[in-house]
Amino acid sequence: MNIAKCKSTNKFTIKGWFFWFKTLLLTILLLNYGTTVVNAAPEALRSDIKIRNIVNTKSISPSVRIVKDPRNNTLYYLKRNGEIYRVNLASSTTTLVYSFNDHKVSETQGIAIGPNGTIYLIGNGNVANDQTKAIIVKGVINSNTGQRIWSVLAKSAAYPKSKTAYDHRFNGVVVSLDGNYIYINSGSRTDHGEVQTAGGLYPNTREVGLTACIIRLPTNGQNLFLANNRATLKSAGYIFAEGIRNTYDMAFAPNGDLFGAENGPDRDMSEELNWLRQGFHYGFPWRIGGTDNPQQYPNYNPANDRLLNPKFGAVTKGYYYNDPTFPPKPNITLTEPIPNFGPDADNYRDPQNGQIKDASFLGQSLSTFTTHRSPLGLVFDTQGAMSPEFNRDGFVLSWTIGDPTGETVAGPFKDASQDLLHLNLTKVGTTNYKLEARRIVQGFSNPIDAEIIGNKIYVLEYGGNQGIWEVTIPAK
């Protein structure tokens, strides 16, 4: 991302049980991709990258997020049940500092800390008739006592779940650089825009007003109400971007541009990295992974669709079907994902013959990552603390276990995944970016989130012992 460094090359210088026990493991987040219990230590793919285990966090409730306080670089991690732990990096110990008794939020999926130390917490609750609603709270530091005072920033109206693996709900959150806004991902309730009636409770229902979008809220808000109506949300100024399937992680680059890692559907369509901008539409459900969703077309026949893999739930359950009532594509420009020119994480299945191909080997790009990788834990070297090769660049994790040589698992093909990618981004005029992706660490156990402090990246695992790993990148 040509963002903060002055370079003539225009190099991008900015350079289980996760949701509810009664749902499938982590399916709300990662499309029923399955978990692994591998406990082996991750392995650096370069001799100048060092890895050490800080602590293992496994307990009754899984660990889902890791975050730092930007004032002092203190590290915290979040449990699904709302527990927040502080990490002592020197002693490799953790301390419980907040829980449901403090903030009154359970089923938490997102946490962020603003420049003034305020904690923002994202949770979801179940309500009657198979509906859900979101709650966003903030913990503001009392200048007199130094303690946090918790209050409700916003609550959503109740809206219908689909009762499938694709109820992504409210999850990822990031604070603007000036601390004035938070950006929240509200994921889709469908796999790819199909009808999901929640067992007949909500006939002909696909996405609703509160789903498949990124919401922006003022951090000084109190008890804001988020209606389940897109027009109402827009008139209140709360809709930042649309056409988002599940941008579970967002991060600001050194130049202030906002990026989001997007999880794709059960069809073999690429996972995305997007440059997120206000008022833009990122295609879902009409464009996914840089290609058209074929279900929008009246002649669609899933029996002839070579990108449907029976290893995935949406395929076996018949969610891909001839769909003459699929809503027409909006008459607006749909924004494409960032193209990946490899050499890694860029495999795809040819829709004509079903063969697996390597885009960069063929001199092509991919929009953006190998299908089913589930990119998470997006971070940037905003401080410029890393060596020139990595300086001010991006990094992203990949959750799903893959097959490095074939396609034997319900995950990425000819791609081991569960790794840390280095993203060398370059800005292309004012329209988009392009990137080169390279694997630098492999062998994590379902890595779910990351944080960055100086030239060290801290990776939180969801699988195995739910370790926190310190990955030291060469310093500037």
C-alpha positions as CSV (number, residue, x, y, z in Angstrom):
1,M,0.0,0.0,0.0
2,N,1.7,3.1,-1.0
3,I,0.8,4.7,2.1
4,A,3.3,6.3,4.3
5,K,6.8,5.8,2.9
6,C,8.1,7.9,0.0
7,K,9.3,5.4,-2.5
8,S,9.5,5.8,-6.3
9,T,8.3,2.2,-6.6
10,N,5.0,3.1,-5.1
11,K,5.3,0.0,-2.8
12,F,2.5,-0.2,-0.4
13,T,4.3,1.5,2.3
14,I,1.5,1.2,4.9
15,K,3.0,-1.5,4.4
16,G,-14.3,-25.8,20.2
17,W,-17.2,-23.7,20.2
18,F,-17.0,-20.2,19.0
19,F,-20.5,-18.8,18.8
20,W,-23.1,-20.9,20.6
21,F,-22.8,-24.4,21.9
22,K,-25.9,-25.4,20.0
23,T,-24.4,-24.3,16.7
24,L,-21.7,-26.1,14.8
25,L,-18.2,-25.3,15.9
26,L,-17.3,-21.8,14.7
27,T,-19.7,-22.1,11.8
28,I,-21.1,-18.6,12.4
29,L,-17.7,-17.3,11.6
30,L,-16.1,-19.7,9.3
31,L,-18.6,-21.5,7.2
32,N,-18.4,-24.8,9.0
33,Y,-14.8,-25.2,8.0
34,G,-14.0,-27.6,10.9
35,T,-11.3,-27.4,13.5
36,T,-8.1,-29.2,14.2
37,V,-6.6,-30.3,17.5
38,V,-3.0,-30.2,16.4
39,N,-0.8,-29.1,19.2
40,A,2.5,-28.9,17.4
41,A,4.4,-25.6,17.5
42,P,4.2,-23.3,14.5
43,E,7.3,-23.2,12.3
44,A,9.0,-20.1,10.7
45,L,9.6,-20.4,7.0
46,R,12.6,-18.1,7.2
47,S,15.6,-18.3,9.4
48,D,15.4,-14.6,10.4
49,I,11.9,-15.0,11.9
50,K,11.7,-16.3,15.5
51,I,8.7,-17.8,17.3
52,R,8.1,-18.4,21.0
53,N,5.1,-19.5,23.0
54,I,3.9,-16.8,25.5
55,V,1.1,-18.7,27.2
56,N,-1.7,-21.2,26.5
57,T,-5.2,-19.9,27.1
58,K,-7.4,-23.0,26.8
59,S,-10.3,-23.1,29.3
60,I,-14.0,-23.9,29.3
61,S,-14.7,-20.8,27.0
62,P,-12.6,-20.5,23.9
63,S,-10.3,-17.5,23.2
64,V,-11.5,-15.5,20.2
65,R,-9.7,-12.1,20.1
66,I,-6.4,-10.5,21.0
67,V,-5.9,-6.8,21.2
68,K,-3.5,-4.1,22.6
69,D,-4.0,-0.9,24.5
70,P,-2.4,1.6,22.1
71,R,-1.4,3.9,25.1
72,N,1.1,1.4,26.6
73,N,1.1,-1.7,24.3
74,T,-0.5,-3.9,27.1
75,L,-1.9,-7.0,25.5
76,Y,-5.3,-8.5,26.3
77,Y,-7.3,-11.4,25.0
78,L,-11.1,-12.0,24.9
79,K,-13.0,-15.2,25.7
80,R,-16.4,-16.0,24.1
81,N,-18.1,-15.7,27.5
82,G,-16.9,-12.1,27.9
83,E,-13.9,-12.6,30.1
84,I,-11.0,-10.3,29.3
85,Y,-7.5,-11.2,30.4
86,R,-4.4,-9.0,30.6
87,V,-1.1,-10.6,29.3
88,N,2.2,-10.1,31.0
89,L,4.7,-10.8,28.3
90,A,7.7,-10.7,30.6
91,S,6.4,-13.4,32.9
92,S,4.2,-15.3,30.4
93,T,1.2,-15.0,32.8
94,T,-2.3,-13.7,32.4
95,T,-4.8,-12.0,34.8
96,L,-8.6,-11.8,34.5
97,V,-9.5,-8.1,34.5
98,Y,-13.1,-7.9,33.3
99,S,-16.0,-10.4,32.9
100,F,-19.8,-10.4,32.4
101,N,-20.2,-9.0,35.9
102,D,-18.5,-5.8,34.7
103,H,-19.8,-5.2,31.3
104,K,-23.0,-7.4,31.2
105,V,-22.2,-8.8,27.8
106,S,-22.0,-12.5,27.0
107,E,-21.4,-14.3,23.7
108,T,-18.8,-11.8,22.8
109,Q,-17.2,-11.8,19.3
110,G,-15.3,-8.5,19.0
111,I,-13.1,-6.2,21.1
112,A,-11.1,-3.0,20.3
113,I,-9.3,-0.4,22.3
114,G,-9.3,3.2,21.3
115,P,-6.4,5.7,21.5
116,N,-7.6,6.9,24.9
117,G,-7.9,3.4,26.4
118,T,-11.7,3.0,26.0
119,I,-12.6,-0.7,25.4
120,Y,-15.4,-1.5,22.9
121,L,-17.0,-4.9,23.2
122,I,-19.3,-6.5,20.7
123,G,-21.8,-9.2,21.8
124,N,-25.0,-10.9,20.5
125,G,-28.0,-12.3,22.2
126,N,-30.8,-14.7,21.4
127,V,-34.4,-13.5,21.6
128,A,-37.8,-15.1,21.0
129,N,-38.8,-16.6,17.7
130,D,-35.3,-17.5,16.6
131,Q,-34.1,-13.9,16.4
132,T,-30.9,-12.2,17.6
133,K,-29.8,-8.8,18.5
134,A,-26.5,-7.1,19.0
135,I,-25.1,-5.0,21.9
136,I,-22.1,-2.7,21.8
137,V,-20.7,-1.5,25.1
138,K,-17.8,0.7,26.0
139,G,-15.6,0.9,29.1
140,V,-14.5,4.4,29.5
141,I,-11.6,5.2,32.0
142,N,-12.6,7.4,34.9
143,S,-10.0,10.1,35.1
144,N,-10.3,10.2,38.9
145,T,-10.2,6.5,39.8
146,G,-8.5,5.0,36.7
147,Q,-11.3,2.4,36.6
148,R,-13.5,1.8,33.6
149,I,-17.1,2.7,33.6
150,W,-19.2,0.5,31.4
151,S,-22.2,1.7,29.4
152,V,-24.2,0.8,26.3
153,L,-23.1,2.5,23.2
154,A,-25.7,0.9,21.0
155,K,-28.2,-2.0,20.7
156,S,-29.8,-3.4,17.6
157,A,-33.4,-4.3,17.0
158,A,-34.1,-8.0,17.0
159,Y,-33.7,-9.6,13.5
160,P,-34.3,-13.1,12.2
161,K,-31.6,-15.7,12.4
162,S,-31.4,-18.4,9.6
163,K,-30.7,-21.2,12.1
164,T,-27.9,-22.3,9.9
165,A,-24.1,-22.2,10.0
166,Y,-24.2,-18.8,8.3
167,D,-25.6,-16.7,11.1
168,H,-22.5,-14.6,11.3
169,R,-24.0,-11.7,13.4
170,F,-22.1,-8.7,14.7
171,N,-18.4,-9.5,15.3
172,G,-15.3,-7.6,14.1
173,V,-14.7,-4.1,15.4
174,V,-12.0,-1.5,14.9
175,V,-11.6,2.1,16.2
176,S,-10.8,5.0,13.9
177,L,-7.4,6.5,14.2
178,D,-8.8,9.6,15.8
179,G,-10.9,7.6,18.2
180,N,-14.2,9.2,17.0
181,Y,-15.8,6.2,15.4
182,I,-15.9,2.5,15.6
183,Y,-16.5,0.2,12.6
184,I,-18.4,-3.0,13.2
185,N,-18.9,-5.9,10.8
186,S,-22.4,-7.4,10.7
187,G,-22.1,-10.6,8.8
188,S,-24.6,-12.2,6.5
189,R,-27.4,-14.7,7.6
190,T,-27.0,-16.7,4.4
191,D,-24.2,-18.5,2.7
192,H,-24.6,-16.7,-0.7
193,G,-27.9,-14.9,-0.7
194,E,-30.2,-17.9,-0.8
195,V,-33.6,-18.0,1.0
196,Q,-33.3,-19.0,4.6
197,T,-36.6,-19.1,6.5
198,A,-35.5,-20.4,9.9
199,G,-37.7,-23.4,9.5
200,G,-40.6,-21.5,8.0
201,L,-40.7,-18.7,10.6
202,Y,-39.5,-16.1,8.0
203,P,-40.8,-17.0,4.5
204,N,-38.8,-15.8,1.5
205,T,-36.2,-14.1,3.8
206,R,-32.7,-13.7,2.5
207,E,-30.6,-10.8,4.0
208,V,-32.2,-8.2,6.1
209,G,-31.5,-4.6,7.0
210,L,-29.0,-5.3,9.7
211,T,-26.9,-8.0,7.9
212,A,-24.1,-8.0,5.3
213,C,-22.8,-4.6,6.0
214,I,-20.3,-2.6,8.0
215,I,-21.7,-0.2,10.5
216,R,-20.0,3.0,11.7
217,L,-21.0,4.5,15.0
218,P,-19.8,7.6,16.9
219,T,-17.8,6.6,20.0
220,N,-19.4,9.3,22.1
221,G,-22.9,7.7,21.5
222,Q,-25.1,6.5,24.2
223,N,-27.9,3.9,23.9
224,L,-28.1,4.3,20.1
225,F,-30.7,2.2,18.4
226,L,-29.9,0.2,15.2
227,A,-33.2,-0.5,13.4
228,N,-33.5,-3.6,11.2
229,N,-34.1,-1.3,8.2
230,R,-31.4,-0.4,5.7
231,A,-33.0,3.0,4.7
232,T,-33.3,4.0,8.3
233,L,-29.7,3.0,9.1
234,K,-28.5,5.0,6.1
235,S,-30.5,8.1,7.0
236,A,-28.9,7.9,10.5
237,G,-25.4,7.8,8.9
238,Y,-24.7,4.3,10.4
239,I,-24.1,2.4,7.1
240,F,-20.4,2.6,6.1
241,A,-20.2,-0.1,3.4
242,E,-22.5,-2.8,2.0
243,G,-22.2,-6.1,0.1
244,I,-20.1,-7.6,2.9
245,R,-20.5,-11.3,3.6
246,N,-18.4,-11.6,6.7
247,T,-15.5,-9.2,7.2
248,Y,-14.5,-10.7,10.5
249,D,-11.3,-8.6,10.7
250,M,-10.5,-5.0,9.8
251,A,-7.4,-2.9,10.3
252,F,-6.1,0.5,9.4
253,A,-2.9,0.8,7.3
254,P,-0.2,3.3,8.1
255,N,-1.7,5.8,5.5
256,G,-5.1,5.6,7.2
257,D,-6.8,3.4,4.6
258,L,-9.1,0.8,6.1
259,F,-8.9,-2.9,5.0
260,G,-11.0,-5.9,5.7
261,A,-10.5,-9.7,5.3
262,E,-13.6,-11.4,4.0
263,N,-14.7,-15.0,4.5
264,G,-16.3,-16.6,1.4
265,P,-19.1,-19.1,0.9
266,D,-19.2,-22.9,0.7
267,R,-18.8,-22.7,-3.1
268,D,-15.1,-22.8,-4.3
269,M,-14.9,-19.0,-4.6
270,S,-11.9,-16.9,-3.5
271,E,-11.6,-15.3,-0.1
272,E,-11.2,-11.5,-0.3
273,L,-9.1,-8.7,1.0
274,N,-10.9,-5.4,0.4
275,W,-10.0,-1.7,0.7
276,L,-13.0,-0.5,2.6
277,R,-14.5,2.9,1.7
278,Q,-17.6,4.8,2.8
279,G,-20.6,4.3,0.5
280,F,-19.0,1.4,-1.5
281,H,-20.7,-1.9,-2.2
282,Y,-18.5,-4.9,-2.2
283,G,-20.7,-7.2,-4.2
284,F,-22.3,-9.8,-1.9
285,P,-24.3,-11.7,-2.9
286,W,-24.0,-10.9,-6.6
287,R,-20.2,-10.9,-6.8
288,I,-18.1,-13.0,-4.5
289,G,-14.3,-13.5,-4.8
290,G,-14.2,-11.6,-8.0
291,T,-16.7,-13.7,-9.8
292,D,-20.5,-13.7,-10.3
293,N,-22.7,-15.8,-8.0
294,P,-24.4,-18.1,-10.6
295,Q,-27.5,-18.5,-8.6
296,Q,-28.6,-15.0,-9.6
297,Y,-29.1,-16.3,-13.2
298,P,-32.4,-18.0,-14.2
299,N,-30.7,-20.8,-16.1
300,Y,-28.5,-21.9,-13.2
301,N,-28.2,-25.7,-12.8
302,P,-26.2,-26.7,-9.8
303,A,-25.7,-30.2,-11.3
304,N,-23.3,-28.5,-13.8
305,D,-21.5,-26.3,-11.3
306,R,-17.9,-27.5,-11.0
307,L,-17.3,-25.3,-8.0
308,L,-19.7,-27.1,-5.7
309,N,-17.9,-29.4,-3.4
310,P,-19.9,-32.0,-1.5
311,K,-17.6,-31.6,1.5
312,F,-19.4,-28.4,2.4
313,G,-22.7,-28.0,4.2
314,A,-24.4,-25.5,1.9
315,V,-23.8,-27.9,-1.0
316,T,-25.1,-31.1,0.7
317,K,-28.1,-29.3,2.2
318,G,-29.2,-28.0,-1.2
319,Y,-28.7,-24.3,-0.7
320,Y,-27.4,-24.0,-4.3
321,Y,-30.4,-24.3,-6.5
322,N,-32.2,-22.8,-9.5
323,D,-33.5,-19.6,-8.0
324,P,-35.8,-17.5,-10.3
325,T,-36.7,-15.1,-7.5
326,F,-33.1,-14.2,-6.7
327,P,-33.1,-10.3,-6.4
328,P,-31.7,-8.4,-9.3
329,K,-28.2,-6.9,-8.9
330,P,-28.4,-3.2,-7.8
331,N,-27.7,-0.6,-10.5
332,I,-24.5,0.6,-8.9
333,T,-20.8,-0.2,-9.3
334,L,-19.7,-3.2,-7.3
335,T,-16.2,-2.9,-5.9
336,E,-13.7,-5.7,-6.7
337,P,-11.4,-7.4,-4.2
338,I,-7.6,-6.7,-4.1
339,P,-5.9,-9.0,-6.7
340,N,-3.2,-11.3,-5.3
341,F,-0.2,-11.9,-7.6
342,G,1.2,-14.7,-5.4
343,P,3.4,-16.6,-5.1
344,D,1.3,-18.0,-2.3
345,A,-2.3,-18.4,-1.3
346,D,-3.5,-18.1,-4.9
347,N,-4.9,-21.4,-6.0
348,Y,-8.3,-21.7,-7.6
349,R,-10.6,-24.2,-9.3
350,D,-11.2,-23.8,-13.0
351,P,-15.0,-23.4,-13.4
352,Q,-14.8,-25.0,-16.9
353,N,-13.0,-28.2,-16.1
354,G,-12.8,-28.4,-12.3
355,Q,-9.0,-28.5,-12.3
356,I,-7.0,-26.8,-9.5
357,K,-4.7,-24.2,-10.8
358,D,-2.0,-21.8,-9.4
359,A,-2.8,-18.3,-10.6
360,S,0.7,-16.7,-10.2
361,F,2.3,-19.8,-11.9
362,L,0.0,-19.0,-14.9
363,G,0.9,-15.3,-14.8
364,Q,-2.5,-14.4,-13.4
365,S,-3.9,-12.8,-10.3
366,L,-6.5,-14.1,-7.9
367,S,-9.2,-12.1,-6.1
368,T,-7.7,-12.5,-3.4
369,F,-6.9,-15.8,-1.5
370,T,-7.3,-19.5,-2.1
371,T,-10.9,-20.5,-1.4
372,H,-11.9,-21.6,2.1
373,R,-8.7,-20.2,3.8
374,S,-10.8,-17.9,6.0
375,P,-8.4,-14.9,6.4
376,L,-8.4,-13.5,9.9
377,G,-6.1,-11.5,12.2
378,L,-5.3,-8.7,9.8
379,V,-2.5,-6.3,11.1
380,F,-0.1,-3.7,9.7
381,D,3.3,-2.4,10.7
382,T,1.9,1.0,11.3
383,Q,5.0,2.1,13.4
384,G,7.4,1.2,10.6
385,A,9.4,-1.0,13.1
386,M,10.2,-3.8,10.7
387,S,13.1,-4.3,8.2
388,P,12.7,-2.8,4.7
389,E,11.3,-6.0,3.3
390,F,8.4,-5.9,5.7
391,N,8.3,-2.2,6.6
392,R,4.8,-0.8,6.9
393,D,3.3,-3.9,5.2
394,G,0.3,-6.0,6.1
395,F,0.0,-9.5,7.6
396,V,-2.9,-11.9,7.8
397,L,-3.7,-15.3,9.3
398,S,-5.6,-18.2,7.7
399,W,-7.8,-20.2,9.9
400,T,-8.7,-23.4,8.0
401,I,-6.7,-26.5,7.8
402,G,-5.9,-27.2,4.2
403,D,-4.4,-29.9,2.0
404,P,-0.9,-28.9,0.8
405,T,-0.9,-31.5,-2.0
406,G,-4.5,-32.1,-3.0
407,E,-8.1,-31.6,-2.0
408,T,-8.8,-34.2,0.6
409,V,-10.2,-31.9,3.3
410,A,-13.0,-29.4,3.7
411,G,-10.7,-26.5,3.3
412,P,-8.3,-24.9,0.8
413,F,-6.8,-27.2,-1.9
414,K,-3.1,-27.5,-2.6
415,D,-2.6,-25.0,0.2
416,A,-1.8,-25.9,3.8
417,S,-3.3,-22.7,5.2
418,Q,-3.2,-22.2,9.1
419,D,-0.4,-19.8,8.5
420,L,0.8,-16.2,8.6
421,L,1.0,-14.4,5.3
422,H,3.1,-11.3,4.5
423,L,1.2,-8.9,2.3
424,N,3.2,-6.6,0.1
425,L,0.6,-4.1,-1.0
426,T,0.9,-1.5,-3.8
427,K,-1.6,1.2,-4.4
428,V,-3.0,1.3,-8.0
429,G,-3.9,4.9,-8.6
430,T,-7.0,5.8,-6.6
431,T,-9.1,2.8,-7.5
432,N,-7.6,-0.2,-5.6
433,Y,-4.5,-2.0,-4.4
434,K,-2.7,-5.1,-5.6
435,L,-0.6,-7.4,-3.4
436,E,2.0,-10.2,-3.3
437,A,1.3,-12.8,-0.6
438,R,4.1,-14.9,0.9
439,R,3.8,-17.5,3.7
440,I,6.3,-16.8,6.5
441,V,5.0,-19.0,9.3
442,Q,3.1,-22.3,9.1
443,G,1.6,-24.9,11.4
444,F,-0.7,-22.8,13.7
445,S,-3.7,-24.5,15.1
446,N,-6.7,-22.6,13.8
447,P,-5.2,-19.1,14.3
448,I,-8.1,-16.8,15.0
449,D,-6.6,-13.3,15.7
450,A,-3.4,-11.3,15.8
451,E,-2.0,-8.1,17.2
452,I,1.2,-6.3,16.5
453,I,3.6,-4.5,18.8
454,G,6.7,-3.0,17.2
455,N,8.3,-5.8,15.1
456,K,6.5,-8.6,17.0
457,I,3.2,-10.2,15.9
458,Y,1.2,-11.9,18.5
459,V,-1.0,-14.8,17.2
460,L,-3.9,-16.3,19.1
461,E,-5.0,-19.8,18.3
462,Y,-8.5,-21.2,18.6
463,G,-7.4,-24.8,18.2
464,G,-5.1,-27.0,20.3
465,N,-4.1,-25.3,23.6
466,Q,-5.3,-21.9,22.3
467,G,-1.7,-20.6,22.5
468,I,-0.5,-17.1,22.1
469,W,2.6,-17.1,20.0
470,E,5.1,-14.2,19.6
471,V,6.4,-14.0,16.0
472,T,9.5,-11.7,15.8
473,I,10.0,-10.2,12.4
474,P,13.4,-8.6,11.5
475,A,13.6,-5.1,12.9
476,K,14.2,-1.9,11.1
